[in-house]
Every structure is written in structure tokens, then in C-alpha cells.
Amino acid sequence: MKWIEVKVVFDFTDKQLAVDLISDLFYDLDLKGVVVEEPETEYFEDWGNNAVVPENDAVIGYLPCDDTLRKKRKTIEEGLARLEKKTGIRYRIFYVDVDEANWAESWKAYFRPEKITNHILVKPTWRAYPQNDKDIVLEIDPGMAFGTGTHPTTSMCIALIEKHLKRGDRFLDVGTGSGILMIAAAKLGASTVLGTDNDSVAIDIAFKNLIQNKIQESTFKVITANLIDKITGQFDLVAANLTSKTVLILLDSIKRVLTSRGLFICSGIIETEKDWILEKMDNLNFEVVEILLRDEWISIASRQKRHKNEA
């Protein structure tokens, strides 16, 4: 199968905002992730052989060459034009044909180790990193599933999992992608971790990443499913790094897979859409435990409200 590399080189004073807005154009097309090029990033010495230091700020996505390609290209081009008119983000767009074998390797040159909390860092399997004994290292080969953990929605999820997960908890990741949240939960002490995704490629990548991180196969499971349709048990902590619209759908049935005081962490929510989520949570008798905000993105930790007769 062939792919098209779509590279959007941009110029804007608020670079993170530009990255998020351009990335959203790709995410709206159901891409699992993008590559971000940042020429001004400081790299530690010898962080990786053959690593590419980008020349321009850019966001890169990969589109399959199928009957949806023309429509998707048009959607991206129209979205970029709207962004330029509304925000002043100047951009250039480049298209390059890529064979699947080359595509699977091309973005790897830009994926580097990155610390996402004080003690947790994400490291590509093919890079070295001078870690210390206190570091919890999540080794990721995103492959076609993407999901490197460095996007604010994922890093905030991991931060909330790190803070609220108790050793021995049962953990569920809805829409697991590369499996990074499952790996984080397992390394933080979850007794069992389960992940679902509607993409069979993502399931394969997640499984390989869990094995790569030496997570015991008897303690985890990844299944192809639409959200929680195939889930029958209950969990102490459930995470869903999706989109606002999908989180709203998931909220209707999430209580079924939560223990009575189980925590639900949802992310992938744009700040302007936060009130939709909070209003529905309140209508469903959920209380907010914590909200994180980073670069226009929101992550929310919540649980069911206690009844008055509960201690």
C-alpha cells in the first residue's frame, strides 16, 4: 500500500498553539497521530544515531492512497486556509509519495526520548537515554498506531494515572492506540491492564509494546472492540484519550465498567468543549476530582458521587 506524506510547514509566534490547531485537522480525519518537527528543541548529547534535526517548524501526517485521499487532502487544505484567515498562521504544504515500508521508517528520525512527568519518560525503542534509577521508562514503537505519549492529551492522562492509580488497581484503557497508557499503569503497579481499540493494527502494536516493556502477558489483554462494548468486568481506573464527541458517547455507559468508587479519566478534550463534558458528567451524577489544562487541551478525572447514606 502507498501513503502520502502531508507536511505542513508553518510560521506563527505561538508555536504550540499552531501545532495543536494543525494537528487537529489530521485528528479529525481519524489519524492516530502526527509527527511534529521542532528545529529549536535542545537535544542532549548523543540522543540517537542518525537522528534528524528539523530545519523548520512543521506538522506531518500520513494519508493512505485510497478512494478517500482526494477528499482528505481537500479537507486539510480548506482547514489550513481557515486557520490562516482566522489566526494568521502562515503555512506551506508539501505532498510526498511514500511506500508502506519506507513510511513505517520515515517518521522515526523525528521521535526522540521525552520526559512527560517528573519520573516518567517516553523513549522510542530504537533510541538510547541516560536514565536514572528513579525514572519509569515507557519504551514505545508506535508503528502504524502512532501515539507516542508526547501529545498533551496523552501526557496529562499519564500524569493523572500516576497520581491516582493505587497499587493493585484494575485498569482499563478505552481506545488504547500504541498501548502507552496500559504500559504506564502496569509499571505504576496495576494488577491487571486491559485495552480496547477498534483498529486491529493498533491492537497488534499495543501487544508488541507491552511485551517490549516486559509486562507479564498473564496481567494484560488487548481486544478489538468499539469502546467498551465487549467489556464485562469492572475496573478501579478507566482511561479514555479520545475526542470530546466520543467521550460524550462513552459517558452513557461508563458506569457499567467502573467499581463504585472507580475513577474515570478522559482526555482529548479541547478547552472550548469542556463545558459539554462537565454538564453531562453532572447530569450522570459524576463529581470532578481533578482537571488538567495544557496547551488548549483538557483532561478530567471524575468518579460517581457518593450517596448520602454512604460513609
QUIBEL-V341706 format. One record per residue. PSI is psi in degrees with one decimal (* if undefined). Layout:
# QUIBEL-V341706
psi=PSI
psi=PSI
This chain:
# QUIBEL-V341706
psi=142.9
psi=155.3
psi=159.5
psi=123.0
psi=121.9
psi=108.3
psi=119.0
psi=104.1
psi=129.1
psi=163.3
psi=115.4
psi=147.0
psi=-42.9
psi=90.0
psi=-39.2
psi=-39.9
psi=-42.7
psi=-43.6
psi=-45.7
psi=-43.5
psi=-41.3
psi=-40.6
psi=-38.1
psi=-31.9
psi=-37.4
psi=-43.7
psi=-34.0
psi=-19.5
psi=10.4
psi=25.1
psi=145.4
psi=-17.1
psi=171.3
psi=166.1
psi=133.7
psi=126.2
psi=127.3
psi=96.6
psi=-22.9
psi=0.8
psi=136.7
psi=126.5
psi=139.6
psi=157.0
psi=135.5
psi=38.1
psi=-12.8
psi=134.9
psi=143.1
psi=19.9
psi=143.1
psi=128.9
psi=112.8
psi=152.9
psi=-25.0
psi=157.7
psi=129.1
psi=156.2
psi=131.8
psi=132.4
psi=160.8
psi=124.4
psi=135.8
psi=143.8
psi=82.8
psi=-166.3
psi=-4.0
psi=-5.4
psi=-49.8
psi=-43.5
psi=-40.0
psi=-39.9
psi=-43.7
psi=-40.9
psi=-44.1
psi=-45.3
psi=-41.9
psi=-38.0
psi=-41.7
psi=-39.9
psi=-40.3
psi=-41.4
psi=-42.9
psi=-41.9
psi=-39.1
psi=-39.3
psi=-19.1
psi=9.3
psi=117.1
psi=142.1
psi=159.6
psi=143.4
psi=135.2
psi=141.0
psi=133.5
psi=130.8
psi=135.9
psi=128.8
psi=153.9
psi=-42.0
psi=-41.0
psi=-36.7
psi=-40.2
psi=-22.5
psi=-24.7
psi=-39.2
psi=-13.5
psi=-27.1
psi=-20.2
psi=-6.7
psi=116.1
psi=162.7
psi=142.9
psi=133.0
psi=126.6
psi=-16.9
psi=-178.2
psi=-28.7
psi=-4.8
psi=130.2
psi=150.3
psi=130.4
psi=128.9
psi=144.9
psi=-24.1
psi=7.0
psi=155.1
psi=154.8
psi=131.4
psi=75.5
psi=161.1
psi=176.3
psi=-23.6
psi=-12.1
psi=137.6
psi=113.4
psi=125.6
psi=107.9
psi=123.8
psi=133.0
psi=90.9
psi=-31.7
psi=-145.1
psi=-12.1
psi=-18.8
psi=-154.1
psi=71.5
psi=-11.9
psi=-6.8
psi=-9.8
psi=143.9
psi=-36.5
psi=-39.1
psi=-44.3
psi=-34.3
psi=-38.2
psi=-47.5
psi=-39.9
psi=-40.7
psi=-38.0
psi=-44.7
psi=-38.6
psi=-38.4
psi=-19.0
psi=132.7
psi=145.5
psi=131.0
psi=-8.5
psi=151.0
psi=132.1
psi=137.1
psi=131.6
psi=113.8
psi=115.3
psi=58.6
psi=-25.4
psi=-119.6
psi=-7.1
psi=11.5
psi=-36.3
psi=-35.9
psi=-43.2
psi=-44.9
psi=-46.3
psi=-43.0
psi=-42.7
psi=-18.7
psi=-0.6
psi=6.8
psi=142.3
psi=-38.2
psi=146.7
psi=134.7
psi=137.2
psi=144.8
psi=151.8
psi=147.2
psi=2.1
psi=116.0
psi=-28.4
psi=-44.1
psi=-40.0
psi=-44.3
psi=-44.0
psi=-43.4
psi=-44.7
psi=-47.3
psi=-38.3
psi=-37.8
psi=-42.7
psi=-42.3
psi=-34.7
psi=10.7
psi=31.8
psi=126.0
psi=129.5
psi=-25.5
psi=-11.9
psi=-2.0
psi=160.6
psi=138.5
psi=133.1
psi=148.7
psi=119.3
psi=156.7
psi=108.0
psi=-118.0
psi=22.5
psi=-35.5
psi=7.1
psi=129.8
psi=-24.3
psi=-175.2
psi=152.4
psi=150.5
psi=-26.8
psi=126.7
psi=131.0
psi=143.9
psi=101.7
psi=88.5
psi=-124.8
psi=164.8
psi=-44.8
psi=-41.1
psi=-37.1
psi=-40.5
psi=-39.7
psi=-44.4
psi=-34.4
psi=-28.9
psi=-27.3
psi=2.7
psi=-29.7
psi=-30.4
psi=-28.3
psi=7.2
psi=139.9
psi=168.8
psi=-33.6
psi=25.8
psi=151.5
psi=134.6
psi=119.5
psi=120.9
psi=143.5
psi=-177.2
psi=18.0
psi=122.7
psi=141.5
psi=-38.4
psi=-13.5
psi=6.2
psi=-42.8
psi=-31.0
psi=-44.9
psi=-46.6
psi=-37.7
psi=-42.4
psi=-38.6
psi=-43.4
psi=-41.0
psi=-28.9
psi=10.4
psi=36.6
psi=143.9
psi=142.6
psi=127.9
psi=-41.3
psi=144.5
psi=131.6
psi=141.9
psi=129.0
psi=121.2
psi=49.2
psi=5.5
psi=149.1
psi=138.7
psi=137.7
psi=132.3
psi=129.2
psi=165.4
psi=167.2
psi=141.4
psi=146.1
psi=145.9
psi=158.9
psi=-29.5
psi=1.7
psi=145.4
psi=*
